[in-house]
């Protein structure tokens, strides 16, 4: 009975919406209706963001969007007999309809995000055994030391979990490589990491050949272990002490559960945050996915494995032959296979690890290119629409995740569309200024209000456009490479821990200069044509404004490809942990304010007077160490005072592998403070300040980028002259080179 009533209400609601959408009205009436709808939507979204209010907001915005889609379909397409305009016009129309479809898909996914409560933790005697895998390829021992030590220090019965380093950089294939340099480096790496694992009390495992990249490495680990559960951490993802306590209980509560996924949480800014100086003030890019979208997917039993910071059930993995390796996104592919077989997943919205993001723009693009190619591979090779065993909601959810990565095609279409009319007079969007205002502008405003309503705490206005634009320039090629040959892409490892000692242009910057120049030229032509062709005034005004928006985004993007200096020292966290600094006979209580695996800033609990000086050698000790710890302190060199109060000092660790358990406990006993600081930056930003910030970037960033390019060119010439002078002094002859 209730199901019948529910279906009846849905049918009535759908019919009412269609009636409203299909009403034929003039531009003035549409503008009035659209304006009133926007006002209503603006008011509604100021209130409760859950329950009936949420559905009212979604339905109201949907009406505006559908009215635009109806008008766009029936009134704006170029005539078919003008193929030079019709073909690009249809491409633009297709891109817009794709965006509208994705609008409704994303609304479905996040319409009712789930808030989970942790189940009770079983007694220690009843806890399952856990194998902890840390797959690695080319990461340094410094990065791995912290991750392995933190994993080994997790709070879980010691006889019920074991940590393994899965070293794909020291395989037999690499150690016996035909190139002696590669073989020597692999043998040296294997010996170094084996010694590290012995010191830290963790297992070391390497395989014969580097087959199927990360998935093959994880499957090799499965073959040599037998724990009931598998925890996976990337090489630069160090877990909090309570990670297993926060995740394992879910498996006892649901025997059909194959996955507990937690957020990826980073201690360093990505290139966009660093180069635009927004880190610490603005929500990180991944927070929208982990704090909103994954929770929405969790409602539909469709949250998926993200490659790290997760626990999986061995039984489920063995049912599908281990981690899937057909695509280069083995994590999502594995989840798709298991969901299709009736297994369940859970998403725990609490950061329990900390890691590193790519530091350079090139490595950032390389990482996103892999994600993009992998998700398009899944779409083509394992299309969720036709995958047996999935529920309807799961199909929609996976299609949303796959089709999201088509945004480069859409973004580049929107970039080129106004240029086609301004420079080549292709009339691909036929509309008067009145109609454009009444339909298009109201649609864009309503969509933005809804987007800010759903995602505003995690994504500020205009930031999505910036992230999408800077990726699209390179990801378009990645998409076409998969469409041409879906099985060709190979796994590439993202570089981490790269330092930049001066401001410089990314080696991927030049396409952005070219696009900016092209958009600026198009704007100039639009201004000239508006003055000289009054009969086309409306179209020129519309396309000129559109081109101007693209130019503003392109100008801000030049700041993103201008790399700012970065002294990356691995994971570095703010802290309020208590410790003790022992120097000579002094034993001074301190509070750690910032800490990494190499150094820390400590604030003295009392004024140590003149007895502690830069250069002193001492030890930083745990306060009330746990019973059984063999090492409870780490040797340190005292550096210079930090700040004006002379109470805070920089200290540098003089650590051996045996000391990393102490460092891990000082850093990762809990992540309460980093989580608190992350929540503090998760707030909405008003449209006007966001617009002013974008305009500021669009003006200043091109100037900074050009000055950096000129300085780089001047520096290159100076370095060449220095080499020539040195060669001349040695009596050598240097061949002239062209600029």
C-alpha positions in Angstrom: 0.0 0.0 0.0 2.7 2.5 1.0 4.7 1.6 -2.2 1.6 2.3 -4.3 1.0 5.7 -2.6 4.7 6.5 -3.1 4.6 5.7 -6.8 1.5 7.7 -7.2 3.0 10.8 -5.5 6.1 10.4 -7.8 3.8 10.2 -10.9 1.8 13.3 -9.9 5.0 15.2 -9.1 6.5 14.3 -12.4 3.4 15.3 -14.3 3.3 18.7 -12.5 6.9 19.3 -13.3 6.4 18.5 -17.0 3.4 20.8 -17.2 5.5 23.7 -15.8 8.4 22.8 -18.1 6.4 22.7 -21.3 4.4 25.9 -20.8 5.0 28.2 -23.8 5.7 31.8 -22.6 7.5 34.8 -23.9 10.9 36.0 -22.8 9.5 38.6 -20.4 7.3 36.1 -18.6 10.1 33.5 -18.5 12.4 36.1 -17.0 9.8 36.9 -14.4 9.2 33.2 -13.6 12.9 32.5 -13.6 13.7 35.4 -11.4 11.0 34.5 -8.9 12.2 30.9 -8.9 15.7 32.0 -8.2 14.6 34.2 -5.3 12.6 31.3 -3.9 15.5 28.9 -4.3 17.9 31.4 -2.7 15.6 31.7 0.3 14.9 27.9 0.6 18.6 27.1 0.5 19.3 29.4 3.5 17.5 27.0 5.8 17.8 23.4 6.7 20.0 21.4 4.3 18.4 18.1 4.9 14.9 16.5 4.9 12.0 18.0 3.0 13.7 21.4 2.5 16.5 19.6 0.5 14.0 17.9 -1.8 12.1 21.2 -2.4 15.4 22.9 -3.4 16.3 20.1 -5.7 12.8 20.0 -7.4 12.8 23.8 -7.8 16.2 24.0 -9.5 15.2 21.0 -11.7 12.3 23.0 -13.1 14.6 25.8 -14.2 17.1 23.4 -15.7 14.4 21.5 -17.6 12.8 24.7 -19.0 16.2 25.7 -20.3 16.8 22.3 -21.9 13.3 22.5 -23.6 14.0 26.0 -24.9 17.5 25.1 -26.0 16.2 22.1 -27.9 13.3 23.8 -29.6 14.5 27.3 -30.3 18.2 27.8 -30.6 19.7 25.2 -32.9 21.2 26.3 -36.2 19.4 25.2 -39.4 20.5 21.8 -40.7 21.0 23.2 -44.2 23.9 25.3 -42.9 26.2 22.4 -42.1 29.2 24.7 -41.2 27.2 26.1 -38.3 24.9 23.1 -37.7 27.7 20.5 -36.9 29.6 22.6 -34.3 26.2 23.8 -33.0 25.1 20.2 -32.4 28.4 19.5 -30.7 27.8 22.4 -28.3 24.2 21.3 -27.8 25.4 17.7 -27.0 27.9 19.0 -24.5 25.2 21.1 -22.8 22.7 18.2 -22.7 25.5 16.0 -21.2 25.9 18.6 -18.5 22.2 18.6 -17.8 22.1 14.8 -17.6 25.1 14.8 -15.3 23.3 17.5 -13.2 20.4 15.1 -12.5 22.7 12.1 -12.0 24.8 14.0 -9.4 21.6 15.2 -7.7 20.5 11.6 -7.5 23.8 10.5 -6.0 24.0 13.2 -3.3 20.3 13.7 -2.6 20.4 11.8 0.7 23.9 11.2 1.9 24.2 8.7 4.8 25.6 9.4 8.2 27.0 6.2 9.7 27.4 5.3 13.3 30.2 3.0 14.3 29.2 -0.5 15.4 30.4 -1.8 18.8 34.0 -3.1 18.7 34.3 -6.8 19.4 36.4 -8.1 22.2 40.1 -8.5 21.3 39.8 -12.3 21.4 37.1 -12.1 18.7 38.9 -9.7 16.3 39.8 -11.0 12.9 43.4 -11.2 11.7 44.6 -8.3 9.5 47.4 -8.2 6.9 48.5 -4.6 6.3 49.9 -4.0 2.8 52.1 -1.0 1.9 52.7 -1.3 -1.9 55.7 0.6 -3.2 57.5 1.2 -6.4 60.0 4.1 -6.3 59.3 5.8 -3.0 62.3 6.6 -0.8 63.2 4.9 2.4 62.5 8.2 4.3 58.9 8.2 3.1 58.4 4.5 3.7 59.9 4.6 7.2 57.2 6.8 8.6 54.3 4.8 6.9 55.7 1.4 8.0 56.4 2.6 11.5 53.0 4.2 11.9 51.3 1.0 10.5 53.2 -1.2 12.9 52.3 1.1 15.8 48.5 0.8 15.2 46.3 -0.1 18.2 45.4 -3.7 17.6 46.3 -7.0 19.2 49.9 -7.6 18.3 49.3 -11.3 17.4 46.5 -10.4 15.1 48.0 -8.1 12.5 51.2 -8.0 10.4 52.6 -5.2 8.2 54.2 -6.0 4.9 56.1 -3.8 2.5 55.3 -4.9 -1.0 58.3 -3.7 -2.9 57.8 -3.5 -6.7 61.1 -1.6 -7.1 63.2 -4.5 -6.1 61.6 -7.4 -8.1 63.8 -10.1 -9.6 63.0 -8.7 -13.0 64.5 -5.3 -12.0 67.4 -6.7 -10.0 68.5 -8.8 -13.0 67.8 -6.1 -15.6 69.9 -6.0 -18.8 70.8 -2.4 -18.0 73.5 -2.6 -15.2 72.5 0.8 -13.8 68.8 -0.3 -13.3 69.9 -3.6 -11.8 72.3 -2.0 -9.4 69.7 0.6 -8.3 67.2 -2.2 -7.7 69.6 -4.4 -5.8 70.7 -1.4 -3.6 67.0 -0.5 -3.0 66.1 -4.0 -2.1 68.9 -4.3 0.4 68.2 -1.0 2.0 64.4 -1.7 2.4 65.0 -5.2 3.7 67.2 -3.8 6.4 64.6 -1.1 7.1 61.9 -3.7 7.5 64.0 -5.8 9.9 64.6 -2.7 12.0 60.9 -1.9 12.1 59.7 -5.4 12.7 57.6 -5.6 9.5 57.6 -8.1 6.6 59.3 -7.5 3.2 57.9 -9.0 0.1 58.9 -8.7 -3.5 57.8 -10.6 -6.6 59.4 -12.1 -9.7 58.1 -9.7 -12.3 56.3 -6.3 -12.5 53.1 -7.6 -14.0 49.7 -5.7 -13.7 51.3 -2.8 -11.8 49.8 -2.1 -8.4 47.0 -4.7 -8.7 49.6 -7.4 -9.4 51.7 -6.3 -6.5 48.8 -6.5 -4.1 47.8 -9.9 -5.5 51.3 -11.1 -4.9 50.9 -10.0 -1.3 47.6 -12.0 -1.1 49.3 -15.1 -2.2 51.9 -15.0 0.6 49.6 -14.1 3.5 46.5 -15.4 5.2 44.9 -12.6 7.3 41.0 -12.5 7.2 41.2 -8.8 6.3 43.5 -6.7 4.2 44.4 -3.1 5.0 46.0 -1.1 2.2 48.1 2.1 2.6 49.9 3.9 -0.2 53.6 4.3 0.5 53.1 7.9 1.6 49.9 7.3 3.6 50.7 7.0 7.3 47.8 5.8 9.4 46.6 7.1 12.7 47.1 4.7 15.7 43.3 4.0 15.9 42.8 3.2 12.2 42.0 -0.5 12.6 39.9 0.1 15.7 37.8 2.6 13.7 37.2 0.3 10.7 37.4 -3.4 11.6 34.2 -3.5 13.6 32.1 -3.0 10.5 33.1 -6.4 9.2 31.7 -8.1 12.3 28.4 -6.3 11.9 28.0 -7.3 8.2 29.2 -10.7 6.9 28.6 -9.5 3.3 30.8 -6.4 3.7 33.9 -6.4 1.5 35.1 -2.8 2.0 35.5 -0.1 4.6 36.9 3.0 2.9 38.1 6.2 4.7 39.1 9.6 3.3 42.4 10.5 1.8 43.7 13.4 3.9 46.8 15.3 2.9 49.4 17.3 4.9 50.6 19.4 1.9 48.9 21.6 -0.7 48.3 20.5 -4.2 49.8 22.8 -7.0 46.6 24.8 -7.3 46.5 25.5 -3.6 50.2 26.3 -3.3 50.5 28.4 -6.4 47.3 30.5 -5.7 48.1 30.7 -2.0 44.8 29.2 -0.8 46.1 26.4 1.3 44.8 26.4 4.8 42.0 28.9 4.0 40.1 27.0 1.3 38.7 23.4 1.4 41.0 21.0 -0.4 39.9 19.8 -3.8 39.4 16.1 -2.7 37.2 17.1 0.3 34.1 17.5 -1.9 34.5 13.9 -3.1 35.3 12.4 0.3 32.9 14.5 2.4 29.9 14.6 0.1 30.0 12.4 -2.9 31.3 9.3 -1.2 28.7 9.7 1.5 26.1 10.0 -1.3 27.4 6.8 -2.9 27.3 5.1 0.4 23.6 5.6 0.6 23.2 3.5 -2.6 25.8 0.8 -1.5 28.2 2.2 -4.2 31.1 3.8 -2.3 34.2 2.4 -3.9 37.7 1.4 -3.1 40.1 4.4 -3.6 43.4 2.5 -3.5 44.5 3.3 0.0 43.2 4.0 3.5 40.9 1.1 3.3 40.2 -2.4 4.7 39.0 -5.3 2.5 37.8 -8.8 3.2 40.1 -11.5 1.8 37.2 -13.9 1.2 35.6 -11.4 -1.2 38.8 -10.6 -3.0 39.5 -14.3 -3.5 36.0 -14.7 -5.0 36.9 -12.4 -7.9 40.5 -13.6 -8.3 42.1 -10.8 -6.2 42.5 -7.1 -7.1 41.3 -6.5 -10.7 44.0 -5.4 -13.1 42.4 -5.0 -16.5 42.2 -1.2 -16.2 44.7 1.2 -14.5 42.2 2.1 -11.8 42.4 -1.2 -10.1 40.6 0.2 -7.0 37.3 1.2 -8.6 37.4 -1.8 -10.9 37.8 -4.1 -8.0 34.8 -2.5 -6.1 32.7 -2.7 -9.3 33.3 -6.5 -9.6 32.5 -7.1 -5.9 29.4 -4.9 -5.9 28.1 -6.8 -8.9 28.4 -10.1 -6.9 26.3 -8.8 -4.0 29.0 -7.7 -1.6 28.5 -4.5 0.4 30.7 -1.5 1.1 30.8 1.1 3.9 32.3 4.6 3.9 33.6 6.0 7.2 33.8 9.8 6.9 36.7 10.3 9.3 40.2 11.0 8.1 42.4 8.3 9.6 45.5 8.7 7.5 47.7 11.5 6.3 49.6 11.6 3.0 51.3 13.6 0.3 49.8 15.2 -2.8 51.7 15.8 -6.0 53.9 18.9 -5.5 54.4 19.9 -9.2 51.8 20.7 -11.8 53.3 18.1 -14.1 52.9 15.3 -11.5 49.4 16.6 -10.7 48.4 16.3 -14.3 50.1 12.9 -14.6 48.1 11.6 -11.6 44.8 13.0 -12.9 45.5 11.6 -16.4 45.8 8.1 -14.9 42.6 8.5 -13.0 40.8 9.8 -16.1 42.1 7.1 -18.4 41.3 4.4 -15.9 37.7 5.5 -15.4 37.1 5.8 -19.2 38.6 2.2 -19.5 36.0 1.0 -17.0 33.3 2.7 -19.0 34.4 1.0 -22.2 35.5 -2.4 -20.9 33.2 -3.0 -17.9 30.3 -0.7 -18.6 28.2 -0.5 -15.4 25.0 -0.1 -17.4 25.4 -3.7 -18.6 27.2 -5.2 -15.7 25.1 -8.1 -14.3 24.3 -8.1 -10.6 24.2 -4.3 -9.9 21.2 -2.5 -8.6 19.7 0.4 -10.6 21.1 2.9 -8.0 24.6 1.3 -8.3 24.5 1.5 -12.1 23.7 5.2 -11.8 26.3 5.8 -9.2 29.1 4.1 -11.2 28.1 5.8 -14.4 28.3 9.1 -12.5 31.8 8.3 -11.4 32.9 7.3 -14.9 31.2 10.0 -16.9 32.5 12.7 -14.6 35.9 12.2 -16.3 34.4 13.4 -19.6 34.5 16.9 -18.3 37.6 17.8 -20.4 35.6 17.3 -23.6 32.8 19.6 -22.3 35.2 22.2 -20.9 37.1 22.5 -24.2 33.8 22.7 -26.1 32.7 25.6 -24.0 36.1 27.2 -24.5 35.9 27.0 -28.3 32.2 27.7 -28.8 32.3 31.6 -28.6 35.5 31.7 -30.6 33.8 30.0 -33.5 31.3 32.8 -33.8 33.6 35.7 -33.0 36.4 34.7 -35.4 34.6 32.6 -38.0 31.0 33.8 -37.8 29.6 30.4 -37.2 26.1 30.9 -35.7 26.0 27.9 -33.4 23.7 29.3 -30.8 20.7 31.3 -32.1 19.2 33.5 -29.4 18.4 37.1 -28.8 19.8 38.9 -25.8 16.4 38.8 -24.1 16.0 35.1 -24.6 19.5 34.5 -23.4 18.9 36.5 -20.2 15.5 34.8 -19.6 16.6 31.2 -20.1 20.3 30.8 -20.1 21.2 33.2 -17.3 18.4 32.1 -15.0 19.5 28.5 -15.7 23.1 29.2 -14.8 22.2 31.2 -11.7 19.8 28.5 -10.4 22.4 25.8 -11.1 25.1 27.7 -9.2 22.8 28.3 -6.2 22.0 24.6 -6.1 25.7 23.7 -6.5 26.7 26.0 -3.7 23.8 24.6 -1.6 25.0 21.0 -2.1 28.8 21.5 -2.2 29.5 25.0 -0.9 31.2 24.0 2.3 33.7 21.9 0.3 34.0 23.8 -2.9 34.0 27.6 -3.3 32.5 29.3 -6.3 34.7 29.3 -9.5 37.2 26.8 -8.0 35.7 23.8 -9.9 36.0 25.8 -13.2 39.7 26.4 -12.5 40.5 22.8 -11.6 38.6 21.5 -14.6 40.2 24.0 -17.0 43.8 23.3 -16.0 43.2 19.5 -16.3 41.2 19.6 -19.5 44.0 21.1 -21.6 45.9 17.7 -21.2 43.1 15.2 -20.3 41.4 15.6 -23.7 44.2 13.7 -25.3 44.1 11.1 -22.5 40.4 10.4 -23.2 40.9 10.0 -27.0 43.8 7.7 -26.4 41.6 5.3 -24.4 38.7 5.7 -26.9 41.0 4.6 -29.7 42.7 1.8 -27.8 41.0 1.0 -24.4 43.6 -1.6 -23.4 46.7 0.5 -24.2 47.0 2.7 -21.1 49.7 1.7 -18.6 50.0 2.5 -14.9 52.3 5.5 -14.0 53.5 6.2 -10.5 52.9 9.7 -9.2 56.1 11.5 -8.0 55.9 12.7 -4.4 58.2 14.6 -2.1 59.6 16.9 -4.9 61.1 20.2 -3.7 61.1 23.5 -5.6 63.7 26.0 -4.5 62.5 28.9 -6.6 59.6 30.3 -8.6 59.5 28.8 -12.0 57.1 27.9 -14.8 55.8 24.4 -15.1 57.2 22.6 -18.2 53.5 22.2 -19.1 52.8 25.9 -19.0 53.1 27.0 -22.7 49.7 25.7 -23.9 48.1 28.0 -21.3 49.9 31.0 -22.6 48.7 30.2 -26.1 45.1 29.8 -25.0 45.2 33.0 -23.0 46.5 34.9 -26.0 43.9 33.4 -28.3 41.1 34.3 -26.0 42.4 37.9 -25.6 42.6 38.2 -29.3 39.0 36.9 -29.7 37.8 39.5 -27.1 39.4 42.2 -29.1 37.7 41.0 -32.3 34.4 40.8 -30.5 34.7 44.5 -29.4 35.5 45.5 -33.0 32.7 43.5 -34.5 30.2 44.8 -31.9 30.9 48.4 -33.0 31.0 47.6 -36.7 28.2 45.1 -37.1 25.1 46.4 -35.1 22.8 43.8 -36.8 24.6 41.0 -34.9 24.8 43.0 -31.7 23.0 40.5 -29.5 25.0 37.4 -30.6 28.3 39.3 -30.3 27.3 40.5 -26.9 26.5 37.0 -25.7 29.5 35.3 -27.2 31.8 38.2 -26.2 30.7 37.9 -22.5 31.1 34.1 -22.7 34.6 34.6 -24.1 35.4 37.1 -21.4 34.5 34.6 -18.7 36.8 32.0 -20.4 39.6 34.6 -20.5 39.3 35.4 -16.8 39.6 31.7 -16.0 42.5 31.3 -18.3 44.2 34.3 -16.7 43.9 32.8 -13.2 45.2 29.5 -14.5 48.5 31.1 -15.5 49.0 31.5 -11.8 48.5 27.7 -11.3 51.2 26.8 -13.8 53.6 29.3 -12.2 55.2 27.0 -9.6 55.9 28.7 -6.3 58.8 27.5 -4.1 58.1 24.5 -1.9 60.4 22.9 0.6 58.8 19.5 0.8 60.1 17.4 3.8 57.5 14.6 3.6 54.5 14.5 5.8 54.4 17.5 8.2 51.6 18.0 10.6 50.4 20.7 13.1 50.5 19.2 16.6 49.7 19.9 20.3 51.3 16.7 21.6 53.2 16.8 24.9 56.8 15.5 25.1 60.0 16.1 27.0 63.2 17.5 25.7 66.3 16.2 27.5 69.5 18.2 27.0 72.4 17.4 29.3 71.0 17.3 32.8 67.9 19.3 31.9 64.5 17.7 31.4 62.2 20.3 29.9 58.5 19.6 29.2 57.6 20.8 25.7 54.6 21.0 23.4 55.1 20.0 19.8 53.7 22.6 17.4 54.7 21.1 14.0 56.3 17.8 13.3 57.6 15.8 10.4 59.7 12.6 10.1 62.8 14.8 10.0 62.2 17.8 12.3 59.8 19.5 14.7 59.1 22.8 16.3 58.7 22.6 20.1 57.5 25.2 22.6 59.2 25.1 26.0 56.9 24.4 28.9 59.0 26.8 31.0 61.8 29.2 30.1 65.0 27.1 29.9 67.1 30.3 30.3 70.6 30.1 28.8 71.1 26.4 29.3 69.6 25.3 25.9 71.4 26.7 22.9 71.4 26.1 19.1 73.6 23.2 18.4 72.9 21.3 21.6 72.5 17.6 21.3 69.7 15.8 23.3 66.7 13.6 23.1 62.9 14.1 22.5 61.1 11.6 24.7 57.5 10.3 24.9 55.5 11.3 28.0 54.1 8.2 29.8 55.3 5.7 27.1 53.3 2.5 26.7 54.6 -0.6 28.4 56.7 -2.8 26.2 58.3 -0.1 24.1 62.0 -0.7 23.8 62.8 2.8 22.4 61.0 5.8 24.0 63.0 8.8 22.7 64.7 10.0 19.6 68.1 11.9 19.4 67.8 15.5 18.3 69.9 18.6 17.4 68.5 21.8 18.8 68.2 24.5 16.2 67.6 28.3 16.4 64.6 29.8 18.3 61.4 30.2 16.3 59.4 33.4 16.9 60.0 36.4 19.1 59.3 34.8 22.5 62.5 32.7 22.5 60.4 29.8 23.9 60.0 27.8 20.7 62.9 26.0 19.0 63.4 24.1 15.8 64.8 20.7 16.4 66.2 18.2 13.9 65.9 14.4 14.4 69.1 12.3 14.3 67.0 9.2 13.8 67.8 5.6 12.9 65.0 3.2 11.8 64.6 2.1 15.4 63.5 5.6 16.3 60.7 5.8 13.8 58.2 4.1 16.1 58.7 7.0 18.5 58.3 9.6 15.7 55.2 7.8 14.5 53.7 7.9 17.9 54.5 11.6 18.3 53.0 12.4 14.9 50.1 9.9 14.6 48.8 8.9 17.9 45.8 10.8 16.9 45.0 13.3 14.1 42.5 15.4 16.1 44.2 18.7 15.6 44.7 18.3 11.8 41.0 17.2 11.5 39.9 20.2 13.5 41.9 22.6 11.3 40.4 20.9 8.2 36.9 21.4 9.5 37.7 25.0 10.2 38.4 25.7 6.6 35.2 23.9 5.4 32.9 26.9 5.2 30.9 28.6 2.5 32.2 31.6 0.6 29.9 34.3 -0.7 29.7 34.9 -4.4 31.1 38.4 -4.5 34.3 37.7 -2.5 34.8 34.6 -4.7 34.3 36.6 -7.9 36.7 39.4 -6.7 39.4 36.8 -5.9 39.0 35.3 -9.4 39.3 38.7 -11.0 42.4 39.5 -9.0 44.0 36.3 -10.1 43.0 36.9 -13.7 44.9 40.2 -13.6 47.9 39.5 -11.5 48.7 35.9 -12.5 49.4 36.6 -16.2 51.8 39.4 -15.1 53.6 37.1 -12.7 53.7 34.3 -15.2 55.2 36.5 -17.9 57.8 38.0 -15.5 58.7 34.4 -14.5 59.1 33.4 -18.1 61.3 36.4 -18.8 63.4 35.7 -15.7 63.8 32.1 -16.6 64.9 33.0 -20.1 67.4 35.5 -18.7 68.6 33.0 -16.2 69.1 30.4 -19.0 71.1 32.9 -21.0 73.3 33.7 -18.0 73.9 30.1 -17.3 74.9 29.5 -20.9 77.3 32.5 -20.8 78.9 31.2 -17.6 79.5 27.8 -19.3 81.0 29.5 -22.3 83.3 31.6 -20.1 84.4 28.5 -18.2 85.1 26.7 -21.5 87.1 29.6 -22.8 89.2 29.7 -19.7 90.0 26.0 -20.2 90.8 26.7 -23.9 87.8 24.8 -25.1 85.6 25.8 -28.0 81.8 26.1 -27.5 79.5 25.8 -30.5 77.0 28.7 -30.8 73.4 27.8 -30.1 70.2 29.4 -31.3 67.9 31.0 -28.8 
